[in-house]
Amino acid sequence: MTNKAYEILKEMWDNRRENPKTPEEFKDLVFINRTGYPTKNSTYDAVLRVLYGL
């Protein structure tokens, strides 16, 4: 991992808001959705398709 990637992820971690819905086993994850669960890969796929016209 590059230093820049680490800095970005660290900032995301430091600035995330605690979600009371997040189960204990997911509280240490960086990428969680607004319901407090891990973000699905398909979410990223859909955004990339829109951004890059795939």
PQR file of N, CA, C, O and H, with PARSE charges and radii, in Angstrom:
ATOM      1  N   MET A   1       0.850  -1.164   0.000 -0.4000 1.5000
ATOM      2  CA  MET A   1       0.000   0.000   0.000 -0.0000 2.0000
ATOM      3  C   MET A   1       0.898   1.229   0.000  0.5500 1.7000
ATOM      4  O   MET A   1       1.892   1.300   0.722 -0.5500 1.4000
ATOM      5  N   THR A   2       0.525   2.175  -0.813 -0.4000 1.5000
ATOM      6  CA  THR A   2       1.319   3.406  -0.859 -0.0000 2.0000
ATOM      7  C   THR A   2       1.035   4.262   0.375  0.5500 1.7000
ATOM      8  O   THR A   2       0.016   4.095   1.045 -0.5500 1.4000
ATOM      9  H   THR A   2      -0.283   2.118  -1.400  0.4000 1.0000
ATOM     10  N   ASN A   3       1.945   5.167   0.654 -0.4000 1.5000
ATOM     11  CA  ASN A   3       1.743   6.085   1.781 -0.0000 2.0000
ATOM     12  C   ASN A   3       0.493   6.926   1.577  0.5500 1.7000
ATOM     13  O   ASN A   3      -0.244   7.193   2.526 -0.5500 1.4000
ATOM     14  H   ASN A   3       2.773   5.302   0.110  0.4000 1.0000
ATOM     15  N   LYS A   4       0.252   7.347   0.325 -0.4000 1.5000
ATOM     16  CA  LYS A   4      -0.915   8.176   0.028 -0.0000 2.0000
ATOM     17  C   LYS A   4      -2.208   7.394   0.286  0.5500 1.7000
ATOM     18  O   LYS A   4      -3.151   7.935   0.865 -0.5500 1.4000
ATOM     19  H   LYS A   4       0.851   7.131  -0.446  0.4000 1.0000
ATOM     20  N   ALA A   5      -2.259   6.137  -0.134 -0.4000 1.5000
ATOM     21  CA  ALA A   5      -3.436   5.303   0.110 -0.0000 2.0000
ATOM     22  C   ALA A   5      -3.660   5.139   1.611  0.5500 1.7000
ATOM     23  O   ALA A   5      -4.792   5.216   2.088 -0.5500 1.4000
ATOM     24  H   ALA A   5      -1.493   5.698  -0.604  0.4000 1.0000
ATOM     25  N   TYR A   6      -2.587   4.915   2.342 -0.4000 1.5000
ATOM     26  CA  TYR A   6      -2.692   4.792   3.796 -0.0000 2.0000
ATOM     27  C   TYR A   6      -3.252   6.069   4.411  0.5500 1.7000
ATOM     28  O   TYR A   6      -4.135   6.015   5.267 -0.5500 1.4000
ATOM     29  H   TYR A   6      -1.668   4.852   1.954  0.4000 1.0000
ATOM     30  N   GLU A   7      -2.739   7.212   3.975 -0.4000 1.5000
ATOM     31  CA  GLU A   7      -3.210   8.499   4.513 -0.0000 2.0000
ATOM     32  C   GLU A   7      -4.698   8.698   4.256  0.5500 1.7000
ATOM     33  O   GLU A   7      -5.428   9.155   5.135 -0.5500 1.4000
ATOM     34  H   GLU A   7      -2.022   7.256   3.280  0.4000 1.0000
ATOM     35  N   ILE A   8      -5.149   8.353   3.043 -0.4000 1.5000
ATOM     36  CA  ILE A   8      -6.560   8.506   2.697 -0.0000 2.0000
ATOM     37  C   ILE A   8      -7.428   7.597   3.562  0.5500 1.7000
ATOM     38  O   ILE A   8      -8.443   8.032   4.106 -0.5500 1.4000
ATOM     39  H   ILE A   8      -4.556   7.982   2.328  0.4000 1.0000
ATOM     40  N   LEU A   9      -7.026   6.336   3.686 -0.4000 1.5000
ATOM     41  CA  LEU A   9      -7.800   5.388   4.498 -0.0000 2.0000
ATOM     42  C   LEU A   9      -7.787   5.780   5.970  0.5500 1.7000
ATOM     43  O   LEU A   9      -8.801   5.651   6.655 -0.5500 1.4000
ATOM     44  H   LEU A   9      -6.202   5.983   3.244  0.4000 1.0000
ATOM     45  N   LYS A  10      -6.653   6.254   6.456 -0.4000 1.5000
ATOM     46  CA  LYS A  10      -6.553   6.692   7.854 -0.0000 2.0000
ATOM     47  C   LYS A  10      -7.484   7.865   8.100  0.5500 1.7000
ATOM     48  O   LYS A  10      -8.154   7.921   9.131 -0.5500 1.4000
ATOM     49  H   LYS A  10      -5.829   6.359   5.899  0.4000 1.0000
ATOM     50  N   GLU A  11      -7.534   8.812   7.153 -0.4000 1.5000
ATOM     51  CA  GLU A  11      -8.424   9.954   7.300 -0.0000 2.0000
ATOM     52  C   GLU A  11      -9.885   9.515   7.296  0.5500 1.7000
ATOM     53  O   GLU A  11     -10.697  10.029   8.065 -0.5500 1.4000
ATOM     54  H   GLU A  11      -6.990   8.766   6.315  0.4000 1.0000
ATOM     55  N   MET A  12     -10.214   8.561   6.427 -0.4000 1.5000
ATOM     56  CA  MET A  12     -11.587   8.038   6.401 -0.0000 2.0000
ATOM     57  C   MET A  12     -11.929   7.406   7.749  0.5500 1.7000
ATOM     58  O   MET A  12     -13.016   7.621   8.286 -0.5500 1.4000
ATOM     59  H   MET A  12      -9.554   8.143   5.802  0.4000 1.0000
ATOM     60  N   TRP A  13     -11.004   6.636   8.284 -0.4000 1.5000
ATOM     61  CA  TRP A  13     -11.211   5.966   9.575 -0.0000 2.0000
ATOM     62  C   TRP A  13     -11.394   6.979  10.692  0.5500 1.7000
ATOM     63  O   TRP A  13     -12.303   6.860  11.513 -0.5500 1.4000
ATOM     64  H   TRP A  13     -10.121   6.461   7.848  0.4000 1.0000
ATOM     65  N   ASP A  14     -10.519   7.979  10.711 -0.4000 1.5000
ATOM     66  CA  ASP A  14     -10.559   8.988  11.770 -0.0000 2.0000
ATOM     67  C   ASP A  14     -11.826   9.835  11.724  0.5500 1.7000
ATOM     68  O   ASP A  14     -12.311  10.294  12.758 -0.5500 1.4000
ATOM     69  H   ASP A  14      -9.781   8.076  10.043  0.4000 1.0000
ATOM     70  N   ASN A  15     -12.363  10.040  10.514 -0.4000 1.5000
ATOM     71  CA  ASN A  15     -13.512  10.925  10.354 -0.0000 2.0000
ATOM     72  C   ASN A  15     -14.856  10.204  10.264  0.5500 1.7000
ATOM     73  O   ASN A  15     -15.895  10.849  10.120 -0.5500 1.4000
ATOM     74  H   ASN A  15     -11.969   9.666   9.674  0.4000 1.0000
ATOM     75  N   ARG A  16     -14.845   8.887  10.346 -0.4000 1.5000
ATOM     76  CA  ARG A  16     -16.121   8.173  10.223 -0.0000 2.0000
ATOM     77  C   ARG A  16     -16.963   8.389  11.466  0.5500 1.7000
ATOM     78  O   ARG A  16     -16.448   8.592  12.565 -0.5500 1.4000
ATOM     79  H   ARG A  16     -14.001   8.363  10.463  0.4000 1.0000
ATOM     80  N   ARG A  17     -18.237   8.341  11.268 -0.4000 1.5000
ATOM     81  CA  ARG A  17     -19.169   8.514  12.374 -0.0000 2.0000
ATOM     82  C   ARG A  17     -19.579   7.152  12.895  0.5500 1.7000
ATOM     83  O   ARG A  17     -19.793   6.217  12.123 -0.5500 1.4000
ATOM     84  H   ARG A  17     -18.656   8.177  10.375  0.4000 1.0000
ATOM     85  N   GLU A  18     -19.685   7.050  14.193 -0.4000 1.5000
ATOM     86  CA  GLU A  18     -20.159   5.802  14.783 -0.0000 2.0000
ATOM     87  C   GLU A  18     -21.627   5.629  14.444  0.5500 1.7000
ATOM     88  O   GLU A  18     -22.434   6.534  14.657 -0.5500 1.4000
ATOM     89  H   GLU A  18     -19.510   7.810  14.819  0.4000 1.0000
ATOM     90  N   ASN A  19     -21.965   4.484  13.925 -0.4000 1.5000
ATOM     91  CA  ASN A  19     -23.340   4.170  13.598 -0.0000 2.0000
ATOM     92  C   ASN A  19     -23.849   3.180  14.642  0.5500 1.7000
ATOM     93  O   ASN A  19     -23.288   2.094  14.787 -0.5500 1.4000
ATOM     94  H   ASN A  19     -21.310   3.748  13.752  0.4000 1.0000
ATOM     95  N   PRO A  20     -24.899   3.540  15.366 -0.5600 1.5000
ATOM     96  CA  PRO A  20     -25.391   2.627  16.405  0.2800 2.0000
ATOM     97  C   PRO A  20     -25.926   1.315  15.849  0.5500 1.7000
ATOM     98  O   PRO A  20     -26.090   0.351  16.597 -0.5500 1.4000
ATOM     99  N   LYS A  21     -26.200   1.262  14.545 -0.4000 1.5000
ATOM    100  CA  LYS A  21     -26.708   0.041  13.918 -0.0000 2.0000
ATOM    101  C   LYS A  21     -25.603  -0.956  13.593  0.5500 1.7000
ATOM    102  O   LYS A  21     -25.881  -2.124  13.326 -0.5500 1.4000
ATOM    103  H   LYS A  21     -26.067   2.045  13.937  0.4000 1.0000
ATOM    104  N   THR A  22     -24.366  -0.509  13.614 -0.4000 1.5000
ATOM    105  CA  THR A  22     -23.252  -1.362  13.216 -0.0000 2.0000
ATOM    106  C   THR A  22     -23.026  -2.478  14.231  0.5500 1.7000
ATOM    107  O   THR A  22     -22.767  -2.212  15.404 -0.5500 1.4000
ATOM    108  H   THR A  22     -24.139   0.440  13.831  0.4000 1.0000
ATOM    109  N   PRO A  23     -23.126  -3.743  13.774 -0.5600 1.5000
ATOM    110  CA  PRO A  23     -22.827  -4.860  14.678  0.2800 2.0000
ATOM    111  C   PRO A  23     -21.374  -4.806  15.145  0.5500 1.7000
ATOM    112  O   PRO A  23     -20.508  -4.300  14.430 -0.5500 1.4000
ATOM    113  N   GLU A  24     -21.116  -5.309  16.304 -0.4000 1.5000
ATOM    114  CA  GLU A  24     -19.776  -5.264  16.908 -0.0000 2.0000
ATOM    115  C   GLU A  24     -18.707  -5.823  15.972  0.5500 1.7000
ATOM    116  O   GLU A  24     -17.606  -5.275  15.909 -0.5500 1.4000
ATOM    117  H   GLU A  24     -21.819  -5.720  16.885  0.4000 1.0000
ATOM    118  N   GLU A  25     -19.003  -6.891  15.251 -0.4000 1.5000
ATOM    119  CA  GLU A  25     -17.988  -7.528  14.404 -0.0000 2.0000
ATOM    120  C   GLU A  25     -17.597  -6.677  13.194  0.5500 1.7000
ATOM    121  O   GLU A  25     -16.615  -6.990  12.522 -0.5500 1.4000
ATOM    122  H   GLU A  25     -19.897  -7.335  15.302  0.4000 1.0000
ATOM    123  N   PHE A  26     -18.344  -5.608  12.901 -0.4000 1.5000
ATOM    124  CA  PHE A  26     -18.023  -4.753  11.768 -0.0000 2.0000
ATOM    125  C   PHE A  26     -17.489  -3.381  12.186  0.5500 1.7000
ATOM    126  O   PHE A  26     -17.175  -2.563  11.321 -0.5500 1.4000
ATOM    127  H   PHE A  26     -19.142  -5.353  13.447  0.4000 1.0000
ATOM    128  N   LYS A  27     -17.380  -3.115  13.463 -0.4000 1.5000
ATOM    129  CA  LYS A  27     -16.996  -1.786  13.943 -0.0000 2.0000
ATOM    130  C   LYS A  27     -15.571  -1.383  13.577  0.5500 1.7000
ATOM    131  O   LYS A  27     -15.248  -0.195  13.594 -0.5500 1.4000
ATOM    132  H   LYS A  27     -17.635  -3.779  14.166  0.4000 1.0000
ATOM    133  N   ASP A  28     -14.711  -2.346  13.248 -0.4000 1.5000
ATOM    134  CA  ASP A  28     -13.339  -2.000  12.898 -0.0000 2.0000
ATOM    135  C   ASP A  28     -13.123  -1.890  11.391  0.5500 1.7000
ATOM    136  O   ASP A  28     -11.988  -1.707  10.951 -0.5500 1.4000
ATOM    137  H   ASP A  28     -14.973  -3.311  13.235  0.4000 1.0000
ATOM    138  N   LEU A  29     -14.182  -1.997  10.593 -0.4000 1.5000
ATOM    139  CA  LEU A  29     -14.068  -1.883   9.144 -0.0000 2.0000
ATOM    140  C   LEU A  29     -14.106  -0.424   8.711  0.5500 1.7000
ATOM    141  O   LEU A  29     -14.749   0.405   9.356 -0.5500 1.4000
ATOM    142  H   LEU A  29     -15.103  -2.146  10.950  0.4000 1.0000
ATOM    143  N   VAL A  30     -13.419  -0.114   7.621 -0.4000 1.5000
ATOM    144  CA  VAL A  30     -13.418   1.243   7.086 -0.0000 2.0000
ATOM    145  C   VAL A  30     -14.620   1.454   6.180  0.5500 1.7000
ATOM    146  O   VAL A  30     -15.271   2.498   6.244 -0.5500 1.4000
ATOM    147  H   VAL A  30     -12.898  -0.787   7.097  0.4000 1.0000
ATOM    148  N   PHE A  31     -14.920   0.475   5.338 -0.4000 1.5000
ATOM    149  CA  PHE A  31     -15.964   0.619   4.333 -0.0000 2.0000
ATOM    150  C   PHE A  31     -17.261  -0.047   4.791  0.5500 1.7000
ATOM    151  O   PHE A  31     -17.494  -1.230   4.546 -0.5500 1.4000
ATOM    152  H   PHE A  31     -14.392  -0.373   5.286  0.4000 1.0000
ATOM    153  N   ILE A  32     -18.092   0.741   5.458 -0.4000 1.5000
ATOM    154  CA  ILE A  32     -19.414   0.250   5.838 -0.0000 2.0000
ATOM    155  C   ILE A  32     -20.460   1.179   5.227  0.5500 1.7000
ATOM    156  O   ILE A  32     -20.204   2.358   4.984 -0.5500 1.4000
ATOM    157  H   ILE A  32     -17.902   1.702   5.657  0.4000 1.0000
ATOM    158  N   ASN A  33     -21.625   0.624   4.989 -0.4000 1.5000
ATOM    159  CA  ASN A  33     -22.680   1.442   4.392 -0.0000 2.0000
ATOM    160  C   ASN A  33     -23.471   2.158   5.480  0.5500 1.7000
ATOM    161  O   ASN A  33     -23.168   2.029   6.666 -0.5500 1.4000
ATOM    162  H   ASN A  33     -21.833  -0.334   5.186  0.4000 1.0000
ATOM    163  N   ARG A  34     -24.475   2.905   5.074 -0.4000 1.5000
ATOM    164  CA  ARG A  34     -25.207   3.712   6.054 -0.0000 2.0000
ATOM    165  C   ARG A  34     -26.031   2.880   7.027  0.5500 1.7000
ATOM    166  O   ARG A  34     -26.481   3.387   8.054 -0.5500 1.4000
ATOM    167  H   ARG A  34     -24.721   3.010   4.111  0.4000 1.0000
ATOM    168  N   THR A  35     -26.230   1.597   6.705 -0.4000 1.5000
ATOM    169  CA  THR A  35     -26.953   0.731   7.636 -0.0000 2.0000
ATOM    170  C   THR A  35     -26.020   0.065   8.640  0.5500 1.7000
ATOM    171  O   THR A  35     -26.474  -0.656   9.529 -0.5500 1.4000
ATOM    172  H   THR A  35     -25.865   1.185   5.870  0.4000 1.0000
ATOM    173  N   GLY A  36     -24.711   0.306   8.502 -0.4000 1.5000
ATOM    174  CA  GLY A  36     -23.745  -0.221   9.454 -0.0000 2.0000
ATOM    175  C   GLY A  36     -23.130  -1.557   9.077  0.5500 1.7000
ATOM    176  O   GLY A  36     -22.404  -2.156   9.870 -0.5500 1.4000
ATOM    177  H   GLY A  36     -24.343   0.892   7.780  0.4000 1.0000
ATOM    178  N   TYR A  37     -23.419  -2.026   7.866 -0.4000 1.5000
ATOM    179  CA  TYR A  37     -22.881  -3.309   7.401 -0.0000 2.0000
ATOM    180  C   TYR A  37     -21.846  -3.078   6.311  0.5500 1.7000
ATOM    181  O   TYR A  37     -21.814  -2.003   5.712 -0.5500 1.4000
ATOM    182  H   TYR A  37     -24.009  -1.539   7.223  0.4000 1.0000
ATOM    183  N   PRO A  38     -20.992  -4.072   6.042 -0.5600 1.5000
ATOM    184  CA  PRO A  38     -19.985  -3.899   4.994  0.2800 2.0000
ATOM    185  C   PRO A  38     -20.633  -3.561   3.653  0.5500 1.7000
ATOM    186  O   PRO A  38     -21.691  -4.086   3.304 -0.5500 1.4000
ATOM    187  N   THR A  39     -19.983  -2.686   2.923 -0.4000 1.5000
ATOM    188  CA  THR A  39     -20.465  -2.305   1.601 -0.0000 2.0000
ATOM    189  C   THR A  39     -20.261  -3.470   0.646  0.5500 1.7000
ATOM    190  O   THR A  39     -19.200  -4.095   0.636 -0.5500 1.4000
ATOM    191  H   THR A  39     -19.124  -2.259   3.207  0.4000 1.0000
ATOM    192  N   LYS A  40     -21.275  -3.759  -0.152 -0.4000 1.5000
ATOM    193  CA  LYS A  40     -21.199  -4.869  -1.109 -0.0000 2.0000
ATOM    194  C   LYS A  40     -20.336  -4.478  -2.304  0.5500 1.7000
ATOM    195  O   LYS A  40     -20.299  -3.314  -2.701 -0.5500 1.4000
ATOM    196  H   LYS A  40     -22.137  -3.252  -0.144  0.4000 1.0000
ATOM    197  N   ASN A  41     -19.645  -5.463  -2.871 -0.4000 1.5000
ATOM    198  CA  ASN A  41     -18.834  -5.222  -4.061 -0.0000 2.0000
ATOM    199  C   ASN A  41     -19.676  -4.664  -5.192  0.5500 1.7000
ATOM    200  O   ASN A  41     -19.200  -3.830  -5.963 -0.5500 1.4000
ATOM    201  H   ASN A  41     -19.676  -6.409  -2.548  0.4000 1.0000
ATOM    202  N   SER A  42     -20.914  -5.108  -5.303 -0.4000 1.5000
ATOM    203  CA  SER A  42     -21.771  -4.662  -6.403 -0.0000 2.0000
ATOM    204  C   SER A  42     -22.027  -3.154  -6.333  0.5500 1.7000
ATOM    205  O   SER A  42     -22.290  -2.528  -7.359 -0.5500 1.4000
ATOM    206  H   SER A  42     -21.300  -5.785  -4.677  0.4000 1.0000
ATOM    207  N   THR A  43     -21.955  -2.578  -5.164 -0.4000 1.5000
ATOM    208  CA  THR A  43     -22.116  -1.133  -5.026 -0.0000 2.0000
ATOM    209  C   THR A  43     -20.991  -0.415  -5.761  0.5500 1.7000
ATOM    210  O   THR A  43     -21.235   0.537  -6.503 -0.5500 1.4000
ATOM    211  H   THR A  43     -21.741  -3.087  -4.330  0.4000 1.0000
ATOM    212  N   TYR A  44     -19.775  -0.866  -5.558 -0.4000 1.5000
ATOM    213  CA  TYR A  44     -18.637  -0.269  -6.241 -0.0000 2.0000
ATOM    214  C   TYR A  44     -18.694  -0.537  -7.734  0.5500 1.7000
ATOM    215  O   TYR A  44     -18.382   0.341  -8.538 -0.5500 1.4000
ATOM    216  H   TYR A  44     -19.576  -1.640  -4.956  0.4000 1.0000
ATOM    217  N   ASP A  45     -19.094  -1.754  -8.111 -0.4000 1.5000
ATOM    218  CA  ASP A  45     -19.218  -2.091  -9.529 -0.0000 2.0000
ATOM    219  C   ASP A  45     -20.188  -1.157 -10.229  0.5500 1.7000
ATOM    220  O   ASP A  45     -19.910  -0.680 -11.330 -0.5500 1.4000
ATOM    221  H   ASP A  45     -19.348  -2.467  -7.457  0.4000 1.0000
ATOM    222  N   ALA A  46     -21.330  -0.891  -9.595 -0.4000 1.5000
ATOM    223  CA  ALA A  46     -22.342  -0.030 -10.206 -0.0000 2.0000
ATOM    224  C   ALA A  46     -21.816   1.390 -10.396  0.5500 1.7000
ATOM    225  O   ALA A  46     -22.057   2.006 -11.434 -0.5500 1.4000
ATOM    226  H   ALA A  46     -21.556  -1.279  -8.701  0.4000 1.0000
ATOM    227  N   VAL A  47     -21.107   1.905  -9.412 -0.4000 1.5000
ATOM    228  CA  VAL A  47     -20.551   3.256  -9.520 -0.0000 2.0000
ATOM    229  C   VAL A  47     -19.503   3.306 -10.624  0.5500 1.7000
ATOM    230  O   VAL A  47     -19.476   4.256 -11.407 -0.5500 1.4000
ATOM    231  H   VAL A  47     -20.912   1.404  -8.569  0.4000 1.0000
ATOM    232  N   LEU A  48     -18.646   2.303 -10.696 -0.4000 1.5000
ATOM    233  CA  LEU A  48     -17.610   2.287 -11.738 -0.0000 2.0000
ATOM    234  C   LEU A  48     -18.232   2.198 -13.125  0.5500 1.7000
ATOM    235  O   LEU A  48     -17.738   2.821 -14.065 -0.5500 1.4000
ATOM    236  H   LEU A  48     -18.668   1.532 -10.060  0.4000 1.0000
ATOM    237  N   ARG A  49     -19.305   1.435 -13.263 -0.4000 1.5000
ATOM    238  CA  ARG A  49     -19.984   1.349 -14.559 -0.0000 2.0000
ATOM    239  C   ARG A  49     -20.499   2.717 -14.989  0.5500 1.7000
ATOM    240  O   ARG A  49     -20.375   3.094 -16.155 -0.5500 1.4000
ATOM    241  H   ARG A  49     -19.706   0.930 -12.499  0.4000 1.0000
ATOM    242  N   VAL A  50     -21.069   3.450 -14.059 -0.4000 1.5000
ATOM    243  CA  VAL A  50     -21.590   4.785 -14.369 -0.0000 2.0000
ATOM    244  C   VAL A  50     -20.436   5.733 -14.711  0.5500 1.7000
ATOM    245  O   VAL A  50     -20.507   6.474 -15.691 -0.5500 1.4000
ATOM    246  H   VAL A  50     -21.170   3.144 -13.113  0.4000 1.0000
ATOM    247  N   LEU A  51     -19.398   5.706 -13.917 -0.4000 1.5000
ATOM    248  CA  LEU A  51     -18.282   6.620 -14.117 -0.0000 2.0000
ATOM    249  C   LEU A  51     -17.541   6.372 -15.424  0.5500 1.7000
ATOM    250  O   LEU A  51     -17.134   7.312 -16.106 -0.5500 1.4000
ATOM    251  H   LEU A  51     -19.340   5.104 -13.120  0.4000 1.0000
ATOM    252  N   TYR A  52     -17.371   5.106 -15.764 -0.4000 1.5000
ATOM    253  CA  TYR A  52     -16.552   4.757 -16.919 -0.0000 2.0000
ATOM    254  C   TYR A  52     -17.355   4.205 -18.091  0.5500 1.7000
ATOM    255  O   TYR A  52     -16.779   3.743 -19.076 -0.5500 1.4000
ATOM    256  H   TYR A  52     -17.701   4.342 -15.209  0.4000 1.0000
ATOM    257  N   GLY A  53     -18.681   4.251 -17.989 -0.4000 1.5000
ATOM    258  CA  GLY A  53     -19.527   3.814 -19.091 -0.0000 2.0000
ATOM    259  C   GLY A  53     -19.329   2.355 -19.452  0.5500 1.7000
ATOM    260  O   GLY A  53     -19.363   1.994 -20.628 -0.5500 1.4000
ATOM    261  H   GLY A  53     -19.148   4.626 -17.189  0.4000 1.0000
ATOM    262  N   LEU A  54     -19.129   1.535 -18.474 -0.4000 1.5000
ATOM    263  CA  LEU A  54     -18.903   0.088 -18.725 -0.0000 2.0000
ATOM    264  C   LEU A  54     -20.206  -0.648 -18.911  0.5500 1.7000
ATOM    265  O   LEU A  54     -20.206  -1.859 -19.129 -0.5500 1.4000
ATOM    266  H   LEU A  54     -19.101   1.828 -17.519  0.4000 1.0000
TER
END
